[in-house]
Amino acid sequence: MDKLRATPFTAGLLRLLAESLQDGEQVVWQGQLDAIANATMWRFLWWIGFPWLLLTVIAVSNDWIDQATQPLAMIGVGMIAAPFVMLLQDLQTLYVITDRRALIVRTAWSRRSVTATSFDAMDEVFEILDIGGVGHLNFASGRSTRSPDTDYTGRYGFRCVRDARRIRDILDRARTGKVRRPHAGRTAASTGSARRKP
């Protein structure tokens, strides 16, 4: 079980997870995506956003533009803010593998959501996409590309996780029923995991 980073959102994520577990369902693994690595992948927007804002300021000071000032400035601010917005969303995301399914738990922007994928709905072979120190673990395909957990081809799974191969092995063992179950005497509070009693 990976240790969760303590953030202002951790308690809310764990509460939502506990509410979402089915009777007798046990958490095998829980972890978070690497929010810093994910935000860093969007830093190219800064290379566009800062010059964009600078040019907007120059254009305004020279009276080159008039009514277009506000939209142009907002586009620049949006590009600069995007990595920080992604970071905040990622900190409010929890990935979970139970003995029955995989869960993606979110409390971002006060919208609580739990997306579950049963083992039966998963692809036969899990895919790992390495992206420099972290990786995407795709375990389902044909999903809507509107989901933040789906790539442009519809491959769905845990995004930007460290040690994706180890997590893939844990998911594979859970799906085949070869996972070690937590000791019954250990509580969710002591292990940092959630379990619903039957």
N, C-alpha and C positions, 0 to 999 in steps of 0.2 A: 504494500500500500504506500503510495507516494505521499509525502508530507505536504499539506497544502500551505501555501504562503498566507500569512495573516494579513488580510486587507479589510477595509471597512465593509466589504461585500461578502466575506466568507461566511459569516453566521447566517445571512439571508439565503445564500446558496445551499447550505447544509440543511436549513429548515425546509426549503422547497424540495430538496432531494428526499428527505424523510417523509414528507407528505405524499410523494409520488411513488414510493415503493409499494409493490403489491404485497399481499399477505405472504409471509415466509420468504420473501425475496432478500437475498444477501448481496452486499457490495463486495466485489472481488478486488476492484481497483478503482481509484479515483485520482484525478489529477487535473492540472490546468495547462492551457496552452502557454507558450512562451510569448507573453504579451509584448515584451520589449523587442524581441526578434521580429514579430509580426508588424509592429509599428515602424521598425527600422526599414522594412521592405517598402514602406510607403514614403520614405524620406525624399525620393526623387521629386515629389510634389513641391518640396521646399525649393529645389533648384529652379522650379518654374514660378512658384508663388511669390518669392521675394523679388525677383526681377520684375514680375508682373506688377506688383504693388509699387515698386520704384518708378516704373514707367508711367503708371497711372498718376502718381504724385507729380512727376515732371510734366505730364500732359495737362494736368489741372493748373499747375503754376504758370504755364505758358499759354493758357486759354485755348488749348487745342481741342479740348472736348468740353461739353457743358452738361447736358442731361444724362449722358452715359456714364458719368462719374461714379454714381452709387453702384450700378450693376457691375462695373469693372472692378471696383474696390472689393465688393463682396465676393467675386470670383477669386481674387487673390487671397483674401482672408480665408476662404473656404479651403483652398489648396494648402495653406500653411497649417490650418487647424485639423485637417483630415487625419494625420497620424496620431494626434492626441485623442481624437474622438474614437479611433480604432482601439487605442490603448485602454480607454475607459470601458469600452464594450467588452474587450477581452478579459479584463479583470473581473467582470461580472459573468464569467462563463466557467462552467465546471463540466469536465468529461468524466463519465462513470461507466464501468463495466460491472454488471451484476451476473449472477448465475443464470439469468434468463435473457438478458438483452443489453444493448448499449444505450446510454442516455446522454443527451446534451442538455444541461440545465442552465438557464439564463435568467438573470434578474435585471438586465440592462434597461435603462430608461424607465424604470418602474413597470416594465412589462415582464411578468413572470411567465416563463415558458419551459416546458420539458418535452423534448423530442425523443421518442423511443424508437429503436430499431430492433425487432426481435431477431434471434439467431436465424430463424427460417427465412427472413427477408434479406439476409446478407448474401453477398456474392460468395461463390465457392472459394475463391482465392482472394486474399486481402492484398491490396496494393500499397506500396510505400513510395512516396515521392520525396527524395532528399532535396532540401533547399538550403544547404549550408549550415550545419550545426543543429538544425531542427528538421522535422519532416511532417508531411501529411500522411495520415493513415486512412486510406479509403477502404471502406468495407461494404459499401452499397453503391449501386449505379442506377441511372435512369431517373434521378431526382430532379426537382425543379431547380434551375440555375439561380433563382431568386434567393435561395437560402444562403446565408453567410458561410455555411458549412459545406457548400457544394461548389465544385469548380465549373468552368465553362462547358465541360462535356457532360455534366450531370453526375460526376463521381462525388460521393458523399462520405464524410467521416470526420475524424478528429484532425483539426488543422494545427499546424505549427507546434507539434509536441516534441519534447526532447526524448531521445532514446525510443524512437518510433518502432524499431524492431522488437524491443523488449515488450512494448505494449501490444504489438501485433501478436506475439507469442502468448501473452496473458489472455487476450481475446480469443485466440484459437483454442487454448486449453479450456476456457470457460464454455465455449460453444460445444466442445466435444465431451464436456463433463469431467475433465481431468484436473480441474483446479482444486487447490487446497482450500477448504472452507475455514472461515475464522472460528476460533475457539468460542464455544457458546457462552462462556463466562465473561468474555471481554465485551464491554459495552461500546456503544457508538462514541461516547465521550472519551473513552480511553484510547480508542484506535483512531479517532478522527474520521470514522466512517459512519454510515447510517445503516440501520437495519430495522425493518418493520417486523414486529412479532406476529406470529400466526394467530 
